[in-house]
Amino acid sequence: MNGPVRVVVADDDEVVRAGFVMLLDTQPDLTVVGSAADGAEAIRVCRQHRPDVVLMDIRMPVMNGIEATRQLAAGDGPRILILTTFDLDEHVYDALGAGASGFLLKDVTAERLFDAVRVVAAGDALLAPRVTRRLISEFTRLRPRPPRHPAPLSSLTPRETDVLRLMAEGLSNPEIAKRLVVSDETIKTHVSRLLGKLGLRDRTQAVVVAYETGLVIPRGNPDGL
């Protein structure tokens, strides 16, 4: 990515919104290009400023964060990080299904915030793999959804299926490459192809699909992941 990561902050709490803006602007490789107090405003600001990453609250007036995420994630939109007060939140699961790339607790430390924005902007790793998998596994187990329609997993080659399974375990591209004894570039190619075949925008959606299609089976005790 050339230049700093461009960020929009959307939260209806002015104090929370200002706090995130102030923190992000302390980093030379991150720049806040806009903020919003509700989901509809977030969409307008994003269309105007074309950020790389959006910090998106779920519970906002006019339009909530899930619907705003769904609209922004369509096509070549920004990566979206959901802001929440607790991690096992069914609304977060819905937001991931709508296209969010990850989530953060609102009491996140400054360093975790910065790292999260960078990870999501880069797109080659899953944010907080253990926590993300725990949430997806838990809600897939408790609240099964009807079969999804991206293209069926049968469209994947055996190696692409292996890569998807390892992505669902939370491995980054270099970790998958090491596990499969191939180059990082080979894994990037496999990831790009499987996302394209499944109609997905990033690896977080791939993890959701891996669980919802039964490629990875939710465990009875998510804390054991």
C-alpha positions in Angstrom: 0.0 0.0 0.0 1.4 3.4 -1.0 1.1 6.2 1.6 -0.6 6.0 5.0 -3.7 3.9 5.6 -6.8 6.1 5.2 -9.4 5.6 8.0 -12.9 6.6 8.7 -14.4 6.4 12.3 -18.2 5.9 12.6 -19.7 5.9 16.1 -22.7 7.8 17.5 -20.9 8.5 20.8 -19.0 11.7 20.2 -16.5 11.1 22.9 -15.7 7.6 21.6 -15.4 8.8 18.1 -13.1 11.7 19.0 -10.9 9.4 21.1 -10.4 7.0 18.2 -9.6 9.8 15.8 -7.1 11.3 18.2 -5.3 8.0 18.8 -5.1 7.1 15.1 -3.8 10.5 14.1 -0.7 9.9 16.4 0.6 7.3 13.9 2.5 8.5 10.8 1.3 5.6 8.7 -2.4 6.1 9.6 -4.5 9.1 8.7 -8.2 9.8 9.6 -9.9 11.2 6.5 -13.4 11.5 8.0 -15.8 10.5 10.8 -19.6 9.8 11.1 -22.2 9.7 13.7 -24.5 7.1 12.1 -24.5 4.5 9.4 -26.0 6.6 6.6 -23.4 9.3 7.2 -20.6 6.7 7.2 -21.6 5.6 3.7 -21.6 9.2 2.5 -18.2 10.0 4.1 -16.7 6.8 2.7 -18.0 7.5 -0.8 -16.5 10.9 -0.6 -13.1 10.0 0.9 -12.6 6.4 -0.2 -10.9 5.1 3.0 -8.9 1.9 3.3 -10.4 1.0 6.7 -13.6 1.9 8.6 -14.0 1.6 12.3 -17.8 0.9 12.5 -20.0 0.9 15.6 -22.9 -1.5 15.4 -25.6 0.3 17.3 -26.2 3.7 15.6 -29.2 5.7 14.6 -30.6 6.3 11.1 -28.8 3.2 9.8 -27.0 0.6 12.0 -23.5 -0.6 11.5 -24.5 -4.0 10.0 -26.5 -2.4 7.2 -23.8 0.2 6.6 -21.2 -2.6 6.5 -23.4 -4.6 4.0 -23.6 -1.6 1.6 -19.9 -0.6 1.9 -18.6 -4.1 1.6 -20.3 -4.6 -1.8 -17.8 -4.3 -4.6 -14.4 -2.7 -3.9 -15.3 -1.0 -0.7 -13.1 -0.4 2.4 -12.2 -3.0 5.0 -14.4 -2.7 8.0 -13.6 -3.2 11.6 -16.6 -3.5 13.9 -16.5 -1.8 17.3 -18.3 -3.7 20.1 -18.5 -3.8 23.8 -18.1 -7.6 24.2 -16.7 -10.2 21.8 -19.3 -12.9 21.8 -21.9 -10.6 20.3 -24.4 -12.0 17.8 -24.5 -8.7 16.1 -20.8 -8.9 15.4 -21.3 -12.3 13.8 -24.0 -10.8 11.6 -21.6 -7.9 10.7 -18.9 -10.5 9.7 -21.5 -12.2 7.6 -22.3 -8.8 6.0 -18.7 -8.3 5.0 -16.8 -6.9 8.0 -13.1 -8.0 8.2 -12.9 -8.2 12.0 -13.9 -6.6 15.2 -12.4 -4.7 18.2 -13.6 -4.1 21.7 -14.2 -0.4 22.4 -11.8 -0.6 25.4 -9.0 -1.8 23.1 -5.5 -0.5 23.9 -3.9 2.0 21.6 -1.3 -0.5 20.3 -3.9 -3.1 19.6 -6.0 -0.6 17.7 -3.1 0.5 15.5 -2.1 -3.2 14.8 -5.7 -4.1 14.0 -6.0 -1.3 11.4 -2.7 -2.3 9.8 -3.5 -6.0 9.7 -6.9 -5.5 8.2 -5.6 -3.0 5.6 -2.9 -5.4 4.6 -5.5 -8.2 4.2 -3.1 -11.2 4.4 -3.8 -12.2 7.9 -6.9 -12.8 10.1 -7.3 -10.3 12.9 -7.1 -11.9 16.4 -7.5 -15.4 14.9 -8.4 -17.2 18.1 -11.1 -14.7 19.2 -12.5 -14.5 15.7 -12.7 -18.3 15.3 -14.3 -18.6 18.7 -17.1 -16.1 17.8 -17.7 -17.7 14.3 -17.6 -21.2 15.7 -20.0 -20.4 18.6 -22.7 -18.7 16.5 -22.4 -21.2 13.7 -23.1 -23.9 16.2 -25.9 -22.1 18.1 -27.6 -20.4 15.1 -27.1 -22.3 11.9 -27.9 -20.4 8.8 -29.5 -21.6 5.5 -26.9 -22.7 3.0 -24.9 -19.8 1.6 -24.6 -19.0 -2.0 -21.2 -18.2 -3.0 -20.2 -20.8 -5.5 -20.0 -24.3 -3.9 -16.8 -25.5 -2.3 -16.8 -28.2 -5.1 -15.4 -25.4 -7.4 -12.2 -25.4 -5.3 -9.2 -27.6 -6.1 -8.0 -29.9 -3.4 -5.1 -27.6 -2.6 -7.4 -24.5 -2.5 -9.6 -26.5 -0.1 -6.5 -27.2 2.1 -5.7 -23.5 2.1 -9.2 -22.5 3.0 -9.2 -25.0 5.9 -5.9 -23.5 7.2 -7.2 -20.0 6.8 -10.1 -21.0 9.0 -7.6 -22.2 11.6 -6.4 -18.6 11.6 -3.0 -19.1 9.9 -1.5 -16.2 7.9 -0.1 -16.6 4.4 3.5 -17.3 5.6 2.2 -19.8 8.1 0.2 -21.6 5.5 3.2 -21.6 3.1 5.3 -23.2 5.8 2.7 -25.8 6.7 2.3 -26.8 3.0 6.0 -26.4 2.1 5.4 -23.9 -0.7 6.3 -20.3 -1.3 4.4 -17.3 0.1 3.6 -16.2 -3.5 2.0 -19.6 -4.2 -0.3 -19.2 -1.2 -1.2 -15.7 -2.2 -2.2 -17.1 -5.6 -4.3 -19.9 -4.0 -6.0 -17.4 -1.6 -6.8 -15.0 -4.4 -8.3 -17.8 -6.6 -10.4 -19.3 -3.9 -11.8 -15.9 -2.8 -12.7 -15.2 -6.4 -14.3 -18.6 -6.9 -16.4 -18.2 -3.7 -17.3 -14.5 -4.4 -15.7 -13.4 -1.2 -13.8 -10.2 -0.5 -11.3 -11.3 2.3 -10.2 -14.1 4.5 -12.6 -13.3 7.3 -15.5 -14.1 5.0 -13.7 -17.2 4.0 -13.6 -18.4 7.6 -17.3 -17.8 8.0 -17.9 -19.8 4.8 -15.6 -22.6 6.0 -17.8 -23.0 9.1 -21.2 -22.4 7.5 -20.6 -25.0 4.8 -19.3 -27.6 7.2 -15.7 -27.6 5.9 -14.7 -26.8 9.5 -17.0 -28.2 12.2 -17.8 -26.0 15.2 -16.7 -27.4 18.5 -18.9 -27.8 21.4 -16.6 -25.8 23.6 -15.4 -22.7 21.8 -13.0 -21.8 24.5 -11.1 -25.0 23.5 -10.2 -23.5 20.1 
